[in-house]
Amino acid sequence: MNLRERTYLWYIAVLRIYVGYYLFFQGIGKFRHNFPKGDWIGRQIGDIASLDLYPWYKAFLQNYVVPRSELFGYLVMIGEIAVGACLLCGLFTRLSALVGLVMLVNYYLGPGTARGGYLLAHQQLYIIALAIFVLAGPGRTLGLDALLSRGAGAKGKGSK
Protein backbone atom coordinates (compact mmCIF):
# COMPACT_ATOMS: atom_id res chain seq x y z
CA MET A 1 0.00 0.00 0.00
CA ASN A 2 1.63 3.24 -1.14
CA LEU A 3 0.46 5.97 1.25
CA ARG A 4 2.07 8.73 -0.83
CA GLU A 5 0.20 7.77 -3.99
CA ARG A 6 -2.01 10.55 -5.32
CA THR A 7 -5.65 9.59 -5.25
CA TYR A 8 -8.83 10.83 -6.85
CA LEU A 9 -11.30 9.68 -4.25
CA TRP A 10 -13.45 12.80 -4.24
CA TYR A 11 -16.67 10.76 -4.10
CA ILE A 12 -15.48 8.96 -0.96
CA ALA A 13 -14.21 12.28 0.41
CA VAL A 14 -17.74 13.67 0.14
CA LEU A 15 -18.99 10.68 2.16
CA ARG A 16 -16.13 11.23 4.64
CA ILE A 17 -17.17 14.85 5.13
CA TYR A 18 -20.80 13.85 5.66
CA VAL A 19 -19.92 11.17 8.24
CA GLY A 20 -17.55 13.62 9.94
CA TYR A 21 -20.26 16.28 10.07
CA TYR A 22 -22.72 13.79 11.55
CA LEU A 23 -20.34 12.54 14.26
CA PHE A 24 -19.07 16.03 15.11
CA PHE A 25 -22.53 17.43 15.68
CA GLN A 26 -23.64 14.34 17.60
CA GLY A 27 -20.73 15.01 19.96
CA ILE A 28 -21.49 18.75 20.17
CA GLY A 29 -25.11 17.92 21.06
CA LYS A 30 -23.87 15.66 23.83
CA PHE A 31 -21.58 18.44 25.07
CA ARG A 32 -24.43 20.97 25.15
CA HIS A 33 -26.65 18.63 27.15
CA ASN A 34 -23.93 17.60 29.63
CA PHE A 35 -24.15 14.01 28.39
CA PRO A 36 -21.59 12.39 30.77
CA LYS A 37 -23.35 13.63 33.91
CA GLY A 38 -26.83 12.44 32.90
CA ASP A 39 -28.50 9.04 32.73
CA TRP A 40 -27.16 8.32 29.27
CA ILE A 41 -27.02 4.56 29.82
CA GLY A 42 -30.75 4.42 30.59
CA ARG A 43 -31.60 6.67 27.63
CA GLN A 44 -29.22 5.14 25.09
CA ILE A 45 -29.25 1.46 26.04
CA GLY A 46 -31.99 0.87 28.61
CA ASP A 47 -32.09 -1.59 31.50
CA ILE A 48 -29.05 -3.69 30.67
CA ALA A 49 -30.05 -6.62 32.88
CA SER A 50 -33.29 -7.14 30.96
CA LEU A 51 -31.85 -6.77 27.44
CA ASP A 52 -31.04 -9.65 25.11
CA LEU A 53 -27.42 -8.75 24.30
CA TYR A 54 -24.39 -10.91 23.63
CA PRO A 55 -23.45 -12.33 27.07
CA TRP A 56 -19.82 -11.16 26.90
CA TYR A 57 -20.89 -7.64 25.89
CA LYS A 58 -23.59 -7.49 28.56
CA ALA A 59 -20.94 -8.46 31.15
CA PHE A 60 -18.64 -5.71 29.81
CA LEU A 61 -21.42 -3.13 30.12
CA GLN A 62 -22.45 -4.22 33.61
CA ASN A 63 -18.94 -4.68 35.04
CA TYR A 64 -17.03 -1.84 33.39
CA VAL A 65 -19.26 0.75 31.73
CA VAL A 66 -22.05 1.18 34.30
CA PRO A 67 -19.74 1.65 37.31
CA ARG A 68 -17.70 4.19 35.31
CA SER A 69 -20.56 5.76 33.37
CA GLU A 70 -19.27 9.32 33.68
CA LEU A 71 -15.83 8.37 32.31
CA PHE A 72 -17.37 6.44 29.41
CA GLY A 73 -19.76 9.35 28.81
CA TYR A 74 -16.80 11.69 28.39
CA LEU A 75 -15.04 9.16 26.14
CA VAL A 76 -18.11 8.91 23.91
CA MET A 77 -18.62 12.68 23.73
CA ILE A 78 -14.96 13.57 23.15
CA GLY A 79 -14.51 10.64 20.77
CA GLU A 80 -17.41 11.74 18.57
CA ILE A 81 -16.16 15.34 18.48
CA ALA A 82 -12.54 14.35 17.75
CA VAL A 83 -13.35 11.71 15.13
CA GLY A 84 -15.90 13.99 13.50
CA ALA A 85 -13.47 16.93 13.35
CA CYS A 86 -10.68 14.78 11.93
CA LEU A 87 -12.96 13.31 9.27
CA LEU A 88 -14.29 16.76 8.36
CA CYS A 89 -10.76 18.10 7.89
CA GLY A 90 -9.33 14.92 6.38
CA LEU A 91 -6.69 14.83 9.12
CA PHE A 92 -5.33 11.45 10.28
CA THR A 93 -8.24 9.96 8.38
CA ARG A 94 -7.34 6.31 8.69
CA LEU A 95 -6.61 6.53 12.41
CA SER A 96 -9.72 8.57 13.18
CA ALA A 97 -11.85 6.23 11.06
CA LEU A 98 -10.44 3.27 12.99
CA VAL A 99 -11.28 4.94 16.33
CA GLY A 100 -14.75 5.79 15.00
CA LEU A 101 -15.16 2.21 13.82
CA VAL A 102 -14.44 0.89 17.33
CA MET A 103 -16.91 3.40 18.80
CA LEU A 104 -19.67 2.54 16.36
CA VAL A 105 -19.21 -1.20 16.74
CA ASN A 106 -19.79 -0.61 20.46
CA TYR A 107 -22.91 1.41 19.68
CA TYR A 108 -24.02 -1.42 17.40
CA LEU A 109 -23.50 -4.05 20.09
CA GLY A 110 -25.27 -1.98 22.77
CA PRO A 111 -28.17 0.25 21.74
CA GLY A 112 -28.28 -1.00 18.15
CA THR A 113 -28.75 -4.63 19.06
CA ALA A 114 -31.06 -3.81 21.96
CA ARG A 115 -33.42 -1.63 19.93
CA GLY A 116 -33.05 -3.18 16.50
CA GLY A 117 -34.92 -1.74 13.52
CA TYR A 118 -33.68 1.42 11.87
CA LEU A 119 -31.09 2.10 14.60
CA LEU A 120 -29.39 -1.21 13.84
CA ALA A 121 -29.32 -0.48 10.09
CA HIS A 122 -28.17 3.09 10.78
CA GLN A 123 -25.18 1.83 12.76
CA GLN A 124 -24.36 -0.74 10.07
CA LEU A 125 -24.19 1.93 7.35
CA TYR A 126 -21.81 4.10 9.36
CA ILE A 127 -19.67 1.06 10.25
CA ILE A 128 -19.34 0.19 6.55
CA ALA A 129 -18.47 3.80 5.67
CA LEU A 130 -15.78 3.97 8.37
CA ALA A 131 -14.32 0.63 7.23
CA ILE A 132 -14.08 2.07 3.70
CA PHE A 133 -12.28 5.14 5.09
CA VAL A 134 -9.75 2.94 6.90
CA LEU A 135 -9.02 1.06 3.66
CA ALA A 136 -9.17 3.94 1.15
CA GLY A 137 -7.65 6.85 3.08
CA PRO A 138 -9.94 9.52 1.62
CA GLY A 139 -8.19 12.28 3.58
CA ARG A 140 -5.66 12.52 0.76
CA THR A 141 -8.40 14.04 -1.41
CA LEU A 142 -9.97 17.26 -0.14
CA GLY A 143 -8.18 16.85 3.18
CA LEU A 144 -5.15 17.72 5.26
CA ASP A 145 -3.68 14.22 4.92
CA ALA A 146 -2.58 15.22 1.39
CA LEU A 147 -0.53 18.09 2.81
CA LEU A 148 1.02 15.82 5.44
CA SER A 149 2.00 13.19 2.87
CA ARG A 150 3.48 15.82 0.54
CA GLY A 151 5.47 17.28 3.45
CA ALA A 152 6.78 13.87 4.45
CA GLY A 153 7.66 13.13 0.82
CA ALA A 154 9.58 16.40 0.44
CA LYS A 155 11.60 15.74 3.61
CA GLY A 156 12.41 12.22 2.49
CA LYS A 157 13.64 13.37 -0.97
CA GLY A 158 15.74 16.26 0.37
CA SER A 159 17.62 14.14 2.88
CA LYS A 160 18.99 11.61 0.31
C-alpha positions as CSV (number, residue, x, y, z in Angstrom):
1,M,0.0,0.0,0.0
2,N,1.6,3.2,-1.1
3,L,0.5,6.0,1.3
4,R,2.1,8.7,-0.8
5,E,0.2,7.8,-4.0
6,R,-2.0,10.5,-5.3
7,T,-5.7,9.6,-5.2
8,Y,-8.8,10.8,-6.8
9,L,-11.3,9.7,-4.2
10,W,-13.5,12.8,-4.2
11,Y,-16.7,10.8,-4.1
12,I,-15.5,9.0,-1.0
13,A,-14.2,12.3,0.4
14,V,-17.7,13.7,0.1
15,L,-19.0,10.7,2.2
16,R,-16.1,11.2,4.6
17,I,-17.2,14.9,5.1
18,Y,-20.8,13.8,5.7
19,V,-19.9,11.2,8.2
20,G,-17.5,13.6,9.9
21,Y,-20.3,16.3,10.1
22,Y,-22.7,13.8,11.6
23,L,-20.3,12.5,14.3
24,F,-19.1,16.0,15.1
25,F,-22.5,17.4,15.7
26,Q,-23.6,14.3,17.6
27,G,-20.7,15.0,20.0
28,I,-21.5,18.7,20.2
29,G,-25.1,17.9,21.1
30,K,-23.9,15.7,23.8
31,F,-21.6,18.4,25.1
32,R,-24.4,21.0,25.1
33,H,-26.7,18.6,27.2
34,N,-23.9,17.6,29.6
35,F,-24.1,14.0,28.4
36,P,-21.6,12.4,30.8
37,K,-23.3,13.6,33.9
38,G,-26.8,12.4,32.9
39,D,-28.5,9.0,32.7
40,W,-27.2,8.3,29.3
41,I,-27.0,4.6,29.8
42,G,-30.7,4.4,30.6
43,R,-31.6,6.7,27.6
44,Q,-29.2,5.1,25.1
45,I,-29.3,1.5,26.0
46,G,-32.0,0.9,28.6
47,D,-32.1,-1.6,31.5
48,I,-29.0,-3.7,30.7
49,A,-30.0,-6.6,32.9
50,S,-33.3,-7.1,31.0
51,L,-31.9,-6.8,27.4
52,D,-31.0,-9.6,25.1
53,L,-27.4,-8.8,24.3
54,Y,-24.4,-10.9,23.6
55,P,-23.5,-12.3,27.1
56,W,-19.8,-11.2,26.9
57,Y,-20.9,-7.6,25.9
58,K,-23.6,-7.5,28.6
59,A,-20.9,-8.5,31.1
60,F,-18.6,-5.7,29.8
61,L,-21.4,-3.1,30.1
62,Q,-22.4,-4.2,33.6
63,N,-18.9,-4.7,35.0
64,Y,-17.0,-1.8,33.4
65,V,-19.3,0.7,31.7
66,V,-22.1,1.2,34.3
67,P,-19.7,1.7,37.3
68,R,-17.7,4.2,35.3
69,S,-20.6,5.8,33.4
70,E,-19.3,9.3,33.7
71,L,-15.8,8.4,32.3
72,F,-17.4,6.4,29.4
73,G,-19.8,9.3,28.8
74,Y,-16.8,11.7,28.4
75,L,-15.0,9.2,26.1
76,V,-18.1,8.9,23.9
77,M,-18.6,12.7,23.7
78,I,-15.0,13.6,23.1
79,G,-14.5,10.6,20.8
80,E,-17.4,11.7,18.6
81,I,-16.2,15.3,18.5
82,A,-12.5,14.4,17.8
83,V,-13.4,11.7,15.1
84,G,-15.9,14.0,13.5
85,A,-13.5,16.9,13.4
86,C,-10.7,14.8,11.9
87,L,-13.0,13.3,9.3
88,L,-14.3,16.8,8.4
89,C,-10.8,18.1,7.9
90,G,-9.3,14.9,6.4
91,L,-6.7,14.8,9.1
92,F,-5.3,11.4,10.3
93,T,-8.2,10.0,8.4
94,R,-7.3,6.3,8.7
95,L,-6.6,6.5,12.4
96,S,-9.7,8.6,13.2
97,A,-11.9,6.2,11.1
98,L,-10.4,3.3,13.0
99,V,-11.3,4.9,16.3
100,G,-14.7,5.8,15.0
101,L,-15.2,2.2,13.8
102,V,-14.4,0.9,17.3
103,M,-16.9,3.4,18.8
104,L,-19.7,2.5,16.4
105,V,-19.2,-1.2,16.7
106,N,-19.8,-0.6,20.5
107,Y,-22.9,1.4,19.7
108,Y,-24.0,-1.4,17.4
109,L,-23.5,-4.1,20.1
110,G,-25.3,-2.0,22.8
111,P,-28.2,0.2,21.7
112,G,-28.3,-1.0,18.1
113,T,-28.7,-4.6,19.1
114,A,-31.1,-3.8,22.0
115,R,-33.4,-1.6,19.9
116,G,-33.0,-3.2,16.5
117,G,-34.9,-1.7,13.5
118,Y,-33.7,1.4,11.9
119,L,-31.1,2.1,14.6
120,L,-29.4,-1.2,13.8
121,A,-29.3,-0.5,10.1
122,H,-28.2,3.1,10.8
123,Q,-25.2,1.8,12.8
124,Q,-24.4,-0.7,10.1
125,L,-24.2,1.9,7.3
126,Y,-21.8,4.1,9.4
127,I,-19.7,1.1,10.2
128,I,-19.3,0.2,6.6
129,A,-18.5,3.8,5.7
130,L,-15.8,4.0,8.4
131,A,-14.3,0.6,7.2
132,I,-14.1,2.1,3.7
133,F,-12.3,5.1,5.1
134,V,-9.8,2.9,6.9
135,L,-9.0,1.1,3.7
136,A,-9.2,3.9,1.1
137,G,-7.7,6.9,3.1
138,P,-9.9,9.5,1.6
139,G,-8.2,12.3,3.6
140,R,-5.7,12.5,0.8
141,T,-8.4,14.0,-1.4
142,L,-10.0,17.3,-0.1
143,G,-8.2,16.8,3.2
144,L,-5.1,17.7,5.3
145,D,-3.7,14.2,4.9
146,A,-2.6,15.2,1.4
147,L,-0.5,18.1,2.8
148,L,1.0,15.8,5.4
149,S,2.0,13.2,2.9
150,R,3.5,15.8,0.5
151,G,5.5,17.3,3.5
152,A,6.8,13.9,4.5
153,G,7.7,13.1,0.8
154,A,9.6,16.4,0.4
155,K,11.6,15.7,3.6
156,G,12.4,12.2,2.5
157,K,13.6,13.4,-1.0
158,G,15.7,16.3,0.4
159,S,17.6,14.1,2.9
160,K,19.0,11.6,0.3
